[in-house]
Amino acid sequence: MKALRYFFLTILGLIVLLLVVALFVPKQFKVEREVTINQPDSVVFDYVKYLKNQDNFSVWNQMDPNMKQTFKGTDGTVGFAAAWESNNKNVGVGEQEIVSIDPGKRIDFALRFKKPQEAENDAYFITQSVNDSTTSITWGISGEMPYPMNLLMLVYNMDEMVGPDLHKGLNNLKVILDKK
């Protein structure tokens, strides 16, 4: 009986310790990657503002050729939404909506994941002219993991998990747009 009591007290102590540690673990994450494209800012921005173009360069859009997609609204405008459904666990089910556009500079998206896990994150493209024929583009994703789920940030490095896919997607974009 005493051993069982110590066992439960130990488990309770571990839970309390984890909850205390979670108070000090960051809740927010932000992952960004950047690439330079040999095209004017207007060409780059006008391409990435259309969500449907992500089929051509996004790693996630290319993971499942049988992914079901539906669209609402006018692509390239605020309020346009692209939803996806896939049996591939790396793709899952979700929706991306254009929430703001600063023409020639920035486009913001709301990402709503439904499966395999529910989450809401923000994504964006920022374009900046380097010179008349070269543009720097940044692709970023940010979000928050609520307490005490933020403990997972100790195990999952979002930069290492998402960063390589952003980088590869931007390199795919570069190949497409450098040819124009």
Contacts in CASP RR format, 6 or more apart in sequence:
PFRMAT RR
TARGET T0000
AUTHOR 0000-0000-0000
METHOD contacts of the structure
MODEL  1
MKALRYFFLTILGLIVLLLVVALFVPKQFKVEREVTINQPDSVVFDYVKY
LKNQDNFSVWNQMDPNMKQTFKGTDGTVGFAAAWESNNKNVGVGEQEIVS
IDPGKRIDFALRFKKPQEAENDAYFITQSVNDSTTSITWGISGEMPYPMN
LLMLVYNMDEMVGPDLHKGLNNLKVILDKK
18 148 0 8 1.000
18 151 0 8 1.000
19 148 0 8 1.000
21 151 0 8 1.000
21 154 0 8 1.000
22 147 0 8 1.000
22 148 0 8 1.000
22 150 0 8 1.000
22 151 0 8 1.000
23 147 0 8 1.000
25 150 0 8 1.000
25 151 0 8 1.000
25 153 0 8 1.000
25 154 0 8 1.000
26 150 0 8 1.000
26 153 0 8 1.000
27 144 0 8 1.000
27 145 0 8 1.000
27 146 0 8 1.000
27 147 0 8 1.000
27 150 0 8 1.000
27 153 0 8 1.000
28 142 0 8 1.000
28 143 0 8 1.000
28 144 0 8 1.000
29 142 0 8 1.000
29 143 0 8 1.000
29 144 0 8 1.000
29 145 0 8 1.000
29 153 0 8 1.000
29 158 0 8 1.000
29 159 0 8 1.000
30 140 0 8 1.000
30 141 0 8 1.000
30 142 0 8 1.000
30 143 0 8 1.000
31 140 0 8 1.000
31 141 0 8 1.000
31 142 0 8 1.000
31 158 0 8 1.000
31 159 0 8 1.000
31 162 0 8 1.000
31 163 0 8 1.000
31 166 0 8 1.000
32 138 0 8 1.000
32 139 0 8 1.000
32 140 0 8 1.000
32 141 0 8 1.000
32 166 0 8 1.000
33 138 0 8 1.000
33 139 0 8 1.000
33 140 0 8 1.000
33 163 0 8 1.000
33 166 0 8 1.000
33 167 0 8 1.000
33 170 0 8 1.000
34 136 0 8 1.000
34 137 0 8 1.000
34 138 0 8 1.000
34 139 0 8 1.000
34 170 0 8 1.000
35 136 0 8 1.000
35 137 0 8 1.000
35 167 0 8 1.000
35 170 0 8 1.000
35 171 0 8 1.000
35 173 0 8 1.000
35 174 0 8 1.000
36 130 0 8 1.000
36 134 0 8 1.000
36 135 0 8 1.000
36 136 0 8 1.000
36 137 0 8 1.000
36 174 0 8 1.000
37 44 0 8 1.000
37 134 0 8 1.000
37 135 0 8 1.000
37 136 0 8 1.000
37 137 0 8 1.000
37 173 0 8 1.000
37 174 0 8 1.000
37 177 0 8 1.000
37 178 0 8 1.000
38 133 0 8 1.000
38 134 0 8 1.000
38 177 0 8 1.000
38 178 0 8 1.000
39 133 0 8 1.000
39 134 0 8 1.000
39 135 0 8 1.000
39 177 0 8 1.000
39 178 0 8 1.000
39 180 0 8 1.000
40 129 0 8 1.000
40 132 0 8 1.000
40 133 0 8 1.000
40 135 0 8 1.000
41 104 0 8 1.000
41 127 0 8 1.000
41 128 0 8 1.000
41 129 0 8 1.000
41 135 0 8 1.000
42 104 0 8 1.000
43 135 0 8 1.000
43 177 0 8 1.000
43 180 0 8 1.000
44 127 0 8 1.000
44 135 0 8 1.000
44 137 0 8 1.000
44 177 0 8 1.000
45 103 0 8 1.000
45 104 0 8 1.000
45 105 0 8 1.000
45 107 0 8 1.000
45 125 0 8 1.000
45 127 0 8 1.000
45 135 0 8 1.000
47 53 0 8 1.000
47 173 0 8 1.000
47 176 0 8 1.000
47 177 0 8 1.000
48 107 0 8 1.000
48 125 0 8 1.000
48 127 0 8 1.000
48 137 0 8 1.000
48 173 0 8 1.000
49 76 0 8 1.000
49 98 0 8 1.000
49 101 0 8 1.000
49 107 0 8 1.000
49 125 0 8 1.000
50 75 0 8 1.000
50 76 0 8 1.000
51 71 0 8 1.000
51 75 0 8 1.000
51 76 0 8 1.000
51 80 0 8 1.000
51 82 0 8 1.000
51 96 0 8 1.000
51 98 0 8 1.000
51 109 0 8 1.000
52 71 0 8 1.000
52 75 0 8 1.000
52 82 0 8 1.000
54 61 0 8 1.000
54 82 0 8 1.000
55 61 0 8 1.000
55 62 0 8 1.000
56 172 0 8 1.000
56 173 0 8 1.000
56 176 0 8 1.000
57 169 0 8 1.000
57 170 0 8 1.000
57 172 0 8 1.000
57 173 0 8 1.000
57 176 0 8 1.000
58 169 0 8 1.000
58 172 0 8 1.000
59 165 0 8 1.000
59 168 0 8 1.000
59 169 0 8 1.000
59 172 0 8 1.000
60 90 0 8 1.000
60 91 0 8 1.000
60 165 0 8 1.000
61 67 0 8 1.000
61 84 0 8 1.000
63 86 0 8 1.000
63 88 0 8 1.000
63 90 0 8 1.000
63 91 0 8 1.000
64 86 0 8 1.000
64 87 0 8 1.000
64 88 0 8 1.000
64 91 0 8 1.000
66 86 0 8 1.000
66 87 0 8 1.000
67 84 0 8 1.000
67 85 0 8 1.000
67 86 0 8 1.000
67 88 0 8 1.000
67 91 0 8 1.000
68 84 0 8 1.000
68 85 0 8 1.000
68 86 0 8 1.000
69 82 0 8 1.000
69 83 0 8 1.000
69 84 0 8 1.000
69 85 0 8 1.000
70 82 0 8 1.000
70 83 0 8 1.000
71 80 0 8 1.000
71 81 0 8 1.000
71 82 0 8 1.000
71 83 0 8 1.000
72 79 0 8 1.000
72 80 0 8 1.000
72 81 0 8 1.000
72 83 0 8 1.000
73 79 0 8 1.000
73 80 0 8 1.000
73 81 0 8 1.000
74 80 0 8 1.000
76 98 0 8 1.000
76 101 0 8 1.000
77 98 0 8 1.000
77 101 0 8 1.000
78 98 0 8 1.000
78 99 0 8 1.000
78 100 0 8 1.000
78 101 0 8 1.000
79 97 0 8 1.000
79 98 0 8 1.000
79 99 0 8 1.000
80 97 0 8 1.000
80 98 0 8 1.000
81 95 0 8 1.000
81 96 0 8 1.000
81 97 0 8 1.000
81 98 0 8 1.000
82 95 0 8 1.000
82 96 0 8 1.000
82 97 0 8 1.000
83 94 0 8 1.000
83 95 0 8 1.000
83 96 0 8 1.000
84 91 0 8 1.000
84 92 0 8 1.000
84 93 0 8 1.000
84 94 0 8 1.000
84 95 0 8 1.000
85 92 0 8 1.000
85 93 0 8 1.000
85 94 0 8 1.000
86 92 0 8 1.000
86 93 0 8 1.000
89 116 0 8 1.000
92 113 0 8 1.000
92 114 0 8 1.000
92 115 0 8 1.000
92 116 0 8 1.000
93 113 0 8 1.000
93 114 0 8 1.000
93 115 0 8 1.000
94 111 0 8 1.000
94 112 0 8 1.000
94 113 0 8 1.000
94 114 0 8 1.000
94 115 0 8 1.000
95 111 0 8 1.000
95 112 0 8 1.000
95 114 0 8 1.000
96 109 0 8 1.000
96 110 0 8 1.000
96 111 0 8 1.000
96 112 0 8 1.000
96 123 0 8 1.000
97 109 0 8 1.000
97 110 0 8 1.000
97 112 0 8 1.000
98 107 0 8 1.000
98 108 0 8 1.000
98 109 0 8 1.000
99 108 0 8 1.000
99 109 0 8 1.000
99 110 0 8 1.000
100 106 0 8 1.000
100 107 0 8 1.000
100 108 0 8 1.000
101 107 0 8 1.000
101 108 0 8 1.000
104 127 0 8 1.000
105 126 0 8 1.000
105 127 0 8 1.000
105 128 0 8 1.000
106 124 0 8 1.000
106 125 0 8 1.000
106 126 0 8 1.000
106 127 0 8 1.000
107 124 0 8 1.000
107 125 0 8 1.000
108 122 0 8 1.000
108 123 0 8 1.000
108 124 0 8 1.000
109 122 0 8 1.000
109 123 0 8 1.000
109 124 0 8 1.000
110 120 0 8 1.000
110 122 0 8 1.000
111 119 0 8 1.000
111 120 0 8 1.000
111 121 0 8 1.000
111 122 0 8 1.000
111 123 0 8 1.000
111 141 0 8 1.000
112 119 0 8 1.000
112 120 0 8 1.000
113 119 0 8 1.000
113 120 0 8 1.000
113 121 0 8 1.000
120 143 0 8 1.000
121 141 0 8 1.000
121 142 0 8 1.000
121 143 0 8 1.000
122 141 0 8 1.000
122 142 0 8 1.000
122 143 0 8 1.000
123 139 0 8 1.000
123 140 0 8 1.000
123 141 0 8 1.000
123 142 0 8 1.000
124 138 0 8 1.000
124 139 0 8 1.000
124 140 0 8 1.000
125 137 0 8 1.000
125 138 0 8 1.000
125 139 0 8 1.000
125 140 0 8 1.000
126 137 0 8 1.000
126 138 0 8 1.000
127 135 0 8 1.000
127 136 0 8 1.000
127 137 0 8 1.000
127 138 0 8 1.000
128 135 0 8 1.000
128 136 0 8 1.000
128 137 0 8 1.000
128 138 0 8 1.000
129 135 0 8 1.000
129 136 0 8 1.000
130 136 0 8 1.000
137 170 0 8 1.000
137 173 0 8 1.000
139 166 0 8 1.000
139 169 0 8 1.000
139 170 0 8 1.000
140 166 0 8 1.000
141 162 0 8 1.000
141 166 0 8 1.000
145 152 0 8 1.000
145 153 0 8 1.000
END
